[in-house]
Amino acid sequence: MFLMTNSNEADLKNCFQKLVAALFRKERDLKAVYLRAEGKSLSEVGNILCASREKIRQTELKAAKALAEHQSDVKKIIYCLRELNGNKYLIQLDEAAKFLDTSNAKIIFYLADKANFSNAEFYFDKELQAFVFNAGGELDLNELTESLPELMTETTFEATVKNLAHEKNSPAEVVRATLSKVYGQEGKMFYRGKLTFTLKCDYILKEYFPDGYKVGDAASYSRFVSIIQDVFAEKTPQTQRNVDANMGIIGVLCARGKHIHPDFVHVPPEIIARVKDFIDSSSRTAIFYKEIFETLKAHFVGTQITNHYFLQGVIKLYKLPYTLRKDYLTKSDEIKIDKEFTDFVAERGEVSQQEIKAHFISFQNVNINFLIKRCSEVIRIGDGLFMYSSRLSLREEDIDSIKSFLQEVCLEPVHLRDLFKLFNEDFSDFMKRNKIQTPVKLFGVLQYMFRDEFTFSRPYISTADAKNVGHKKVLLHLLEGIDEITRDELMHKVDYIPQGYLFNLLRPEFIRAGEKFFRRAEAIGITDEVISAVMKVILAAIERNGGWQTAQAFKDYASLPQLKVPWNSFLLEEVASLADNAPYKIKKPHTPKAFSAAIFVSEEFAEDDFESFLLKVLIAEHMKQPVRTEEEIFSYLKTQGLVN
């Protein structure tokens, strides 16, 4: 090993001049390498020195080769620099520049980089741009980091450096510098790879919310904002909607609206197997989580499953093979709880509320009322009594005569009691034939017969205002029995409604599934899980792209669930609009029909119109990579889907 004592700056500069004399026989060659070390391109240096690019390239390669051949002179310089810098194991450019002119230091570092300079005592690290002394041998970065976490606190990072330095018999500063190749720092945290907002949420949920984060809770959100500002030095907090969405995706549902980190969930395999056996052996296809919980409650004693919300979270976490919906799961994508309910009533003809609750264990009155609105074949015939439509005895003349009668008497809302009296007088055969003995049953039967032609608002019935062209019920009536319709066909049917308003009015029953057609959402497989998956990839894309993402330029369809139609920008925009936590959107003005106009943005751009947003985007892009011509600007905007 080369030793040098009583070094000083004069010795260093003398050594450098000697090395320069050995490397460059012409001042012109020295200037060429100096200009390259300053960052100028081969073309720029060639223009300055009136030489070809190849000539400049050969000059610097020759100098780099000569540097590698003058090991002794380089050693003297590097050991001088090391001694002057307190015998550190790492010599970087700014440290060398303290004792050499900055330009001279740049020449040494530039040529060492080009020459892949290395010897038994030290080497030049390209990524660190530093001379590193081989105290314990060169470190293998992959081996060093293979078992390290993505995120570490400052304390953990320093402890890791210390442990690795001891394990590898290497100076701590070399280990620290080597790790810095892959670990960045933000606030109090060191991170590897890209530090996404999702990764931050995952860390905070695990480390600071062991009892769970409650979605929609102002106190949970306020605490989260305080933590992320302290830990990650994040100055502009995300919206509560964005935080809630990420926590809901990352976490496991454990109580109403509350999610905990998956690492905190430990359910014995035999419990998971028992839940699966119960579901598989059930004669029903759609089953409420509450029903499963109530049935297996005794088996859950001593486990973390203390309520049906936690059961729902566990079923999702352990990926049991069912389609999960908000309140229930189904063993078939084609079967929903409303069909199960309809089939149950159809099988019995007439059922009581008690019978329904005995069969659907978790049902409450609110569940039944909700399903009655969706299950058109089930008729409420009394308080707590229901009938299937096949039990009715309806004749064609009943439909025509009763419809004409209602159109005449219900020009204004008519109370059910008054209508019951009139029907007993004018339609006695219809009333006897269908055993209609109460106003409640009459209301239910009439609603079944004419739900799309009259307004039923218990205890009143009135004519639907057909002139109210914006009435959603009228619009859906026009589309009854249709699963798919083209944009042109739709506009022909309802040319009295402005296009933008019409499209909004159709959701969520119909969504725009492509440039030229609309489909019923359920017919193409849109579920809560699909909507959540779309939100996850859109939020990730927004974060990855600096706070925004155009639907038109979105390419990550491979990570989305497969539907019965191909994914495209229109479908992506429509599905995102169905989410409770739908992202902010800016619309591109004057966008042709063939292109989606949506730009998904973070809260940072929530108050912007298209022009102010575009200005911010162009300024940010110019700061990263200056643009000089209109062609460059237009090319960038077109690539990003911001212009057509």
C-alpha positions in Angstrom: 0.0 0.0 0.0 1.3 3.5 -0.9 2.0 5.7 2.0 2.4 9.5 1.9 3.4 11.7 4.9 3.5 15.4 5.4 1.3 16.0 2.4 0.1 19.5 1.7 -1.7 21.3 -1.1 1.6 22.2 -2.8 2.5 18.5 -3.0 -0.9 17.8 -4.4 -0.8 20.4 -7.1 2.7 19.3 -8.1 1.5 15.7 -8.4 -1.4 16.9 -10.5 0.8 18.9 -12.9 3.1 15.9 -13.3 0.1 13.7 -14.2 -1.3 16.3 -16.6 2.1 16.5 -18.4 2.1 12.7 -18.8 -1.5 12.6 -20.1 -1.6 15.5 -22.5 1.2 16.4 -24.8 -0.9 19.2 -26.4 -2.7 22.0 -24.6 -5.5 21.5 -27.2 -6.0 17.9 -25.9 -6.2 19.1 -22.3 -8.8 21.7 -23.3 -10.9 19.1 -25.1 -11.1 16.9 -22.0 -11.7 19.9 -19.7 -14.7 20.9 -21.9 -16.1 17.4 -21.8 -15.6 17.3 -18.1 -17.7 20.5 -17.9 -20.5 18.6 -19.6 -20.3 19.8 -23.2 -21.2 17.3 -25.9 -18.8 15.9 -28.5 -20.3 18.1 -31.1 -20.1 21.3 -29.0 -16.4 20.6 -28.1 -15.7 19.8 -31.8 -17.2 23.1 -32.9 -15.1 25.0 -30.3 -11.9 23.3 -31.3 -12.7 23.0 -35.0 -12.4 19.2 -34.8 -14.6 16.2 -35.6 -16.7 14.5 -33.0 -14.6 11.3 -33.6 -11.4 13.2 -33.0 -12.6 14.5 -29.7 -13.8 11.0 -28.7 -10.4 9.5 -29.5 -8.7 12.2 -27.5 -10.6 11.5 -24.3 -10.3 7.8 -24.7 -6.5 8.1 -25.2 -6.3 10.3 -22.0 -8.4 7.8 -20.0 -6.2 4.9 -21.1 -3.1 6.9 -20.1 -4.6 7.6 -16.7 -5.0 3.9 -16.1 -1.4 3.4 -17.0 -0.1 6.0 -14.6 -1.3 4.3 -11.5 1.5 5.6 -9.3 0.8 9.3 -10.1 -2.9 8.8 -9.5 -2.3 7.1 -6.2 -0.2 10.0 -5.0 -3.0 12.4 -5.9 -5.8 10.4 -4.3 -3.8 9.6 -1.1 -3.0 13.4 -0.9 -6.7 14.2 -1.1 -7.6 11.5 1.4 -5.0 12.8 3.9 -6.2 16.4 3.4 -9.8 15.3 3.9 -9.2 13.5 7.3 -8.4 10.1 6.0 -11.9 9.4 4.7 -12.7 6.2 2.8 -14.6 8.2 0.2 -13.3 11.1 -1.9 -16.0 12.9 -3.9 -15.7 15.8 -6.4 -16.6 18.6 -4.0 -14.0 17.3 -1.5 -11.3 17.2 -4.1 -12.2 20.7 -5.4 -11.4 22.1 -2.0 -7.7 21.4 -2.6 -7.5 21.3 -6.4 -9.0 23.9 -8.7 -12.6 22.7 -9.5 -11.7 22.3 -13.2 -8.6 20.2 -12.4 -10.7 18.0 -10.0 -13.3 17.5 -12.8 -10.7 16.3 -15.2 -9.4 13.6 -12.8 -12.9 12.4 -12.0 -14.1 12.5 -15.6 -11.1 10.4 -16.8 -11.4 8.0 -13.9 -15.0 7.4 -14.8 -14.1 6.8 -18.4 -11.2 4.5 -17.5 -13.2 2.4 -15.0 -10.3 3.2 -12.7 -9.5 0.4 -10.2 -6.6 -1.0 -8.3 -6.0 -3.2 -5.2 -6.3 -0.2 -2.9 -9.2 1.9 -4.2 -11.5 2.2 -7.2 -13.7 4.8 -8.9 -17.5 4.2 -8.3 -19.5 5.5 -11.3 -22.8 5.8 -9.4 -21.3 7.6 -6.4 -18.9 9.5 -8.6 -16.3 9.0 -5.9 -12.9 7.3 -5.2 -13.6 4.5 -2.7 -10.9 2.8 -0.6 -11.1 -1.0 -0.4 -10.9 -1.5 3.3 -12.9 -4.8 3.2 -13.2 -5.3 -0.5 -15.7 -3.9 -3.0 -19.3 -4.3 -1.8 -21.9 -6.1 -3.8 -25.0 -3.8 -3.9 -27.5 -6.6 -4.7 -26.2 -8.8 -1.9 -26.2 -5.8 0.5 -29.8 -4.9 -0.1 -31.6 -8.2 -0.9 -33.0 -8.6 2.6 -33.5 -4.9 3.4 -37.0 -3.4 3.6 -38.3 -0.8 1.2 -38.7 1.8 4.0 -36.5 2.5 7.0 -36.5 5.2 9.6 -33.3 7.3 10.1 -32.5 5.3 13.2 -33.1 1.9 11.5 -31.0 3.0 8.5 -28.0 4.0 10.6 -28.3 0.8 12.6 -28.4 -1.1 9.3 -25.3 0.7 8.1 -23.5 -0.1 11.4 -24.5 -3.8 11.3 -23.5 -4.2 7.6 -20.2 -2.4 8.2 -19.4 -4.9 10.9 -20.6 -7.9 8.9 -18.7 -6.9 5.7 -15.6 -5.6 7.5 -16.1 -2.3 5.6 -16.1 1.3 6.7 -19.5 2.6 7.6 -19.2 5.6 5.3 -18.6 3.2 2.4 -21.6 1.1 3.3 -23.7 4.2 3.7 -22.6 5.6 0.4 -23.3 2.3 -1.3 -26.8 2.1 0.1 -27.4 5.6 -1.0 -27.3 4.3 -4.6 -30.7 2.8 -4.1 -32.1 4.5 -1.0 -33.3 8.1 -1.1 -34.5 10.1 1.8 -37.7 12.0 2.4 -38.3 13.5 5.7 -37.3 11.0 8.4 -37.6 8.0 6.1 -35.1 6.3 3.7 -36.8 4.5 0.8 -35.9 2.2 -2.0 -37.4 2.5 -5.5 -40.3 5.0 -6.0 -41.8 6.4 -2.8 -45.5 6.4 -3.8 -48.3 7.8 -1.7 -49.7 4.2 -1.5 -46.4 3.1 0.1 -46.6 5.9 2.6 -50.1 5.0 3.5 -49.1 1.3 4.0 -46.3 2.4 6.4 -48.4 4.8 8.3 -51.3 2.3 8.6 -49.0 -0.3 10.0 -46.9 1.8 12.3 -49.3 4.4 13.6 -52.8 2.8 13.3 -52.5 -0.6 14.9 -56.2 -0.4 15.9 -57.3 0.6 12.4 -57.9 3.7 10.3 -61.6 4.7 10.0 -62.7 5.8 6.6 -64.8 9.0 6.6 -63.7 9.9 10.1 -62.3 13.5 10.4 -60.2 12.6 13.5 -58.5 9.7 11.7 -57.7 11.9 8.7 -56.4 14.7 10.8 -54.1 12.4 12.6 -52.9 10.9 9.4 -52.1 14.4 7.9 -50.1 15.2 11.1 -48.1 11.9 10.9 -47.3 12.2 7.1 -46.1 15.8 7.6 -43.9 14.8 10.4 -42.5 11.5 9.0 -42.3 12.2 5.3 -42.1 16.0 5.4 -45.1 16.1 3.1 -46.2 19.8 2.9 -49.3 19.5 0.8 -51.6 16.9 2.4 -53.7 14.7 0.2 -57.5 15.0 0.3 -59.4 12.9 2.8 -61.1 11.2 -0.2 -57.7 10.1 -1.5 -56.4 9.0 1.9 -59.6 7.1 2.6 -59.4 5.3 -0.8 -55.8 4.2 -0.3 -56.4 3.0 3.3 -59.5 1.1 2.1 -57.5 -0.6 -0.6 -54.4 -1.4 1.5 -56.1 -2.3 4.7 -58.4 -5.1 5.8 -62.0 -4.2 6.9 -62.3 -4.9 10.6 -65.2 -2.9 11.8 -67.7 -0.5 10.2 -65.6 1.7 8.0 -62.4 0.8 9.8 -59.4 -0.9 8.2 -56.2 -2.4 9.8 -53.0 -3.4 8.2 -52.9 -7.0 6.7 -49.9 -7.8 8.8 -52.1 -7.6 12.0 -54.6 -10.2 10.7 -53.9 -13.8 11.9 -56.8 -16.2 11.4 -56.2 -19.9 11.9 -56.5 -21.9 8.6 -59.1 -24.2 10.0 -61.4 -21.1 10.6 -61.0 -20.1 7.0 -61.7 -23.6 5.9 -64.9 -23.7 8.0 -66.1 -20.4 6.5 -65.5 -21.8 3.0 -67.2 -25.1 3.8 -70.3 -23.2 5.1 -70.5 -21.1 1.9 -69.9 -23.9 -0.5 -72.5 -26.2 1.2 -75.2 -23.5 1.4 -78.1 -24.0 -1.0 -78.0 -20.2 -1.6 -75.7 -18.5 -4.2 -75.7 -15.0 -2.6 -75.2 -14.8 1.1 -74.9 -11.8 3.4 -71.7 -11.6 5.5 -73.8 -11.0 8.6 -75.6 -14.3 8.0 -72.3 -16.2 7.8 -71.1 -14.5 10.9 -74.3 -15.2 12.9 -74.3 -18.8 11.9 -70.6 -19.5 12.7 -70.3 -17.1 15.6 -69.5 -19.8 18.1 -66.5 -20.9 16.0 -65.1 -17.4 15.9 -64.7 -17.1 19.7 -61.1 -16.5 20.5 -60.3 -15.3 16.9 -60.1 -11.7 15.6 -63.4 -12.2 13.8 -65.7 -10.4 16.2 -68.2 -8.9 13.8 -69.4 -9.5 10.2 -67.3 -6.6 8.9 -64.1 -8.3 10.0 -65.4 -11.5 8.4 -65.8 -9.7 5.2 -62.3 -8.3 5.4 -60.9 -11.8 6.1 -62.7 -13.4 3.2 -61.2 -10.7 0.9 -57.7 -11.0 2.4 -57.5 -14.7 2.2 -58.8 -14.6 -1.4 -61.7 -17.0 -1.0 -63.1 -17.7 -4.5 -66.3 -15.6 -4.4 -67.5 -12.4 -5.9 -67.6 -9.9 -3.0 -70.1 -7.1 -2.9 -70.8 -4.4 -0.3 -73.0 -6.4 2.0 -72.9 -9.9 0.6 -70.9 -12.4 -1.5 -72.1 -14.5 -4.3 -70.8 -17.8 -5.6 -71.7 -16.8 -9.2 -71.1 -13.5 -11.0 -74.5 -13.9 -12.6 -76.4 -14.2 -9.3 -77.1 -11.3 -7.0 -79.0 -11.1 -3.7 -82.0 -9.5 -5.4 -82.4 -12.7 -7.6 -82.0 -14.9 -4.6 -84.8 -12.8 -2.9 -87.0 -12.9 -5.9 -86.6 -16.7 -6.3 -87.4 -17.3 -2.6 -90.7 -15.3 -2.9 -91.5 -17.0 -6.2 -91.1 -20.4 -4.8 -93.6 -19.7 -2.0 -96.0 -17.4 -3.8 -96.7 -15.4 -0.6 -94.3 -14.9 2.3 -94.3 -12.9 5.5 -91.5 -10.7 6.8 -90.7 -13.2 9.5 -90.3 -16.0 6.9 -87.9 -13.8 4.9 -85.8 -13.0 8.0 -85.7 -16.7 9.0 -84.4 -17.6 5.6 -82.1 -14.6 5.2 -80.7 -14.5 8.7 -79.1 -11.1 8.6 -82.0 -9.3 6.9 -83.4 -6.2 8.5 -86.5 -4.2 7.4 -84.3 -1.8 5.5 -82.8 -4.7 3.5 -86.2 -5.9 2.5 -87.5 -2.4 1.6 -84.4 -1.9 -0.5 -84.9 -5.2 -2.4 -88.6 -4.5 -3.0 -87.6 -1.5 -5.1 -85.2 -3.5 -7.1 -87.3 -6.7 -7.5 -90.2 -5.7 -9.7 -91.8 -9.1 -9.5 -92.2 -9.0 -5.7 -95.3 -7.1 -4.6 -96.0 -5.7 -1.1 -99.5 -6.7 -0.3 -99.7 -5.7 3.4 -97.6 -4.7 6.4 -94.9 -7.4 6.4 -96.6 -9.5 3.7 -95.3 -10.0 0.1 -96.5 -11.8 -3.0 -95.0 -13.0 -6.2 -96.5 -11.5 -9.4 -97.5 -14.9 -10.8 -100.2 -15.1 -8.1 -102.1 -12.3 -9.8 -104.9 -12.9 -12.2 -104.6 -10.2 -14.8 -106.5 -9.9 -18.1 -105.7 -7.7 -21.0 -108.9 -5.7 -20.5 -107.7 -5.1 -16.9 -104.6 -3.4 -18.1 -106.3 -1.1 -20.7 -109.3 -0.1 -18.6 -107.4 0.5 -15.3 -104.7 2.5 -17.2 -107.3 4.7 -18.8 -109.0 5.2 -15.5 -105.8 6.2 -13.7 -104.9 8.6 -16.4 -108.2 10.3 -15.9 -108.4 10.4 -12.1 -104.7 10.8 -11.2 -103.9 14.0 -13.1 -103.2 15.3 -9.6 -101.9 13.0 -6.8 -104.7 10.8 -5.4 -104.7 9.3 -1.9 -104.6 5.6 -1.7 -107.8 5.4 0.5 -109.8 7.3 -2.0 -108.5 5.2 -4.8 -109.4 2.0 -2.9 -113.0 3.1 -2.6 -113.2 3.9 -6.4 -111.7 0.6 -7.4 -114.3 -1.3 -5.2 -117.0 0.5 -7.1 -115.6 0.4 -10.6 -113.4 -2.7 -10.7 -115.1 -5.0 -8.3 -114.4 -8.1 -10.4 -110.7 -7.2 -10.6 -110.5 -6.7 -6.9 -112.3 -10.0 -6.0 -110.3 -12.0 -8.6 -107.0 -10.8 -7.1 -108.3 -10.9 -3.5 -107.4 -7.2 -3.0 -109.0 -6.4 0.4 -106.7 -3.6 1.6 -105.4 -0.3 0.2 -101.8 -1.5 0.7 -102.3 -4.5 -1.6 -104.0 -2.3 -4.2 -101.1 0.1 -4.2 -98.6 -2.8 -4.6 -100.5 -4.4 -7.4 -101.0 -1.1 -9.3 -97.3 -0.3 -8.8 -96.4 -3.7 -10.3 -98.7 -3.1 -13.3 -97.8 0.5 -14.0 -94.6 1.4 -12.2 -93.1 3.1 -15.3 -96.2 4.9 -16.4 -97.3 6.6 -13.1 -95.6 8.0 -10.1 -96.1 5.9 -7.0 -95.2 7.7 -3.8 -97.1 6.0 -1.0 -99.8 6.9 -0.1 -100.3 8.8 -3.4 -100.5 7.8 -7.1 -100.3 10.4 -9.9 -99.5 10.5 -13.6 -95.9 10.7 -14.6 -95.1 14.0 -16.2 -94.2 12.8 -19.7 -93.2 16.4 -20.6 -90.5 16.3 -18.0 -87.9 15.0 -20.4 -85.2 15.0 -17.8 -87.0 12.5 -15.7 -84.7 9.5 -15.3 -87.6 7.1 -14.8 -89.0 8.1 -18.2 -85.6 7.8 -19.8 -85.0 4.3 -18.4 -88.5 3.3 -19.5 -87.5 4.2 -23.1 -84.5 1.9 -22.8 -86.4 -1.0 -21.1 -85.2 -4.4 -22.5 -82.2 -2.8 -24.1 -78.7 -3.9 -23.0 -76.7 -2.0 -25.6 -77.4 1.1 -27.7 -75.3 3.2 -30.0 -74.7 6.9 -29.3 -76.6 7.9 -32.5 -79.5 5.6 -31.7 -79.7 7.1 -28.2 -79.6 10.7 -29.4 -82.3 9.8 -31.9 -84.6 8.4 -29.2 -84.1 11.4 -26.8 -82.9 14.3 -29.0 -84.6 16.7 -26.6 -81.9 16.2 -23.9 -78.5 17.8 -24.2 -75.8 15.1 -24.8 -73.7 15.8 -21.8 -76.7 15.9 -19.4 -78.1 12.7 -21.0 -74.9 10.8 -20.5 -74.8 11.8 -16.8 -78.5 10.9 -16.4 -77.9 7.4 -17.6 -75.4 6.4 -14.9 -75.1 4.1 -13.2 -77.6 1.9 -15.1 -76.0 2.6 -18.5 -72.4 3.6 -19.1 -70.5 4.7 -22.1 -68.5 1.5 -23.0 -66.8 2.9 -26.1 -66.7 5.7 -28.5 -70.0 4.9 -30.1 -72.0 2.7 -27.8 -73.6 2.5 -24.3 -74.1 -0.7 -22.3 -75.9 -1.7 -19.1 -73.2 -1.7 -16.4 -74.2 -5.1 -15.0 -74.3 -6.6 -18.5 -70.5 -6.1 -18.9 -69.5 -7.1 -15.4 -69.1 -3.8 -13.6 -68.9 -4.6 -9.8 -67.7 -2.8 -6.7 -64.4 -4.8 -7.0 -63.9 -3.6 -10.6 -64.6 0.0 -9.6 -62.0 -0.3 -6.7 -59.4 -1.8 -9.1 -59.9 1.1 -11.5 -59.6 3.6 -8.8 -56.4 2.0 -7.6 -54.6 2.1 -10.9 -55.9 5.6 -11.7 -54.6 7.0 -8.4 -51.3 5.2 -8.9 -51.1 6.7 -12.4 -51.9 10.2 -11.2 -49.2 9.9 -8.5 -46.7 8.4 -11.0 -47.3 11.2 -13.5 -46.9 14.1 -11.2 -50.5 14.7 -10.2 -52.5 14.0 -13.4 -53.3 11.4 -16.0 -55.4 11.7 -19.2 -57.9 8.9 -19.9 -56.9 9.1 -23.6 -53.2 8.4 -22.8 -53.8 5.7 -20.2 -52.2 2.4 -21.2 -52.2 0.2 -18.1 -55.3 -1.8 -19.0 -53.5 -5.1 -18.5 -53.7 -4.7 -14.7 -57.5 -4.2 -14.7 -60.1 -7.0 -14.3 -61.3 -8.5 -17.6 -64.8 -7.3 -18.6 -67.2 -8.5 -21.4 -66.0 -5.5 -23.5 -62.4 -4.4 -24.1 -61.1 -1.6 -21.9 -60.8 1.9 -23.5 -60.5 5.5 -22.4 -64.3 6.1 -22.4 -65.0 3.0 -20.3 -62.2 3.9 -17.9 -63.7 7.4 -17.4 -67.2 6.0 -16.9 -66.2 3.4 -14.4 -64.1 5.9 -12.4 -67.2 8.2 -12.2 -69.1 5.4 -10.4 -66.6 5.4 -7.5 -67.5 7.0 -4.2 -64.0 8.5 -4.2 -64.0 9.4 -7.9 -60.9 11.5 -8.8 -61.1 15.1 -9.7 -61.6 15.7 -13.4 -60.7 18.4 -15.8 -62.3 18.3 -19.2 -60.4 19.1 -22.4 -62.5 21.7 -24.3 -63.5 21.1 -28.0 -62.5 17.4 -27.8 -63.7 15.4 -30.9 -66.2 12.6 -30.2 -63.5 10.0 -31.0 -61.4 11.0 -27.9 -62.1 10.9 -24.2 -62.0 14.5 -22.8 -61.2 13.4 -19.2 -58.0 14.4 -17.3 -57.8 12.8 -13.9 -56.0 15.1 -11.4 -54.9 15.3 -7.8 -56.2 17.9 -5.3 -53.3 20.1 -6.4 -55.2 20.9 -9.7 -58.7 20.6 -8.3 -59.4 24.3 -8.7 -57.9 24.7 -12.1 -59.6 25.0 -15.4 -58.0 23.5 -18.5 -56.0 26.6 -19.4 -54.5 27.1 -15.9 -53.8 23.4 -15.6 -52.1 23.2 -19.0 -49.9 26.2 -18.0 -48.8 24.4 -14.8 -48.0 21.2 -16.7 -45.9 23.0 -19.3 -44.0 24.9 -16.7 -43.2 21.7 -14.8 -42.1 19.9 -18.0 -39.9 22.8 -19.0 -38.2 22.8 -15.6 -37.3 19.1 -16.2 -36.4 19.3 -19.9 -36.5 22.8 -21.6 -38.6 23.0 -24.7 -37.7 25.5 -27.3 -40.2 25.2 -30.2 -43.9 25.0 -30.8 -43.3 21.6 -32.5 -41.7 20.3 -29.3 -44.5 21.6 -27.1 -47.2 20.2 -29.4 -45.4 16.8 -29.6 -45.3 16.6 -25.8 -49.0 17.5 -25.4 -50.1 15.0 -28.0 -48.0 12.2 -26.5 -49.7 12.9 -23.1 -53.2 13.0 -24.6 -53.6 16.7 -23.7 -54.3 17.7 -27.3 -55.7 15.7 -30.3 
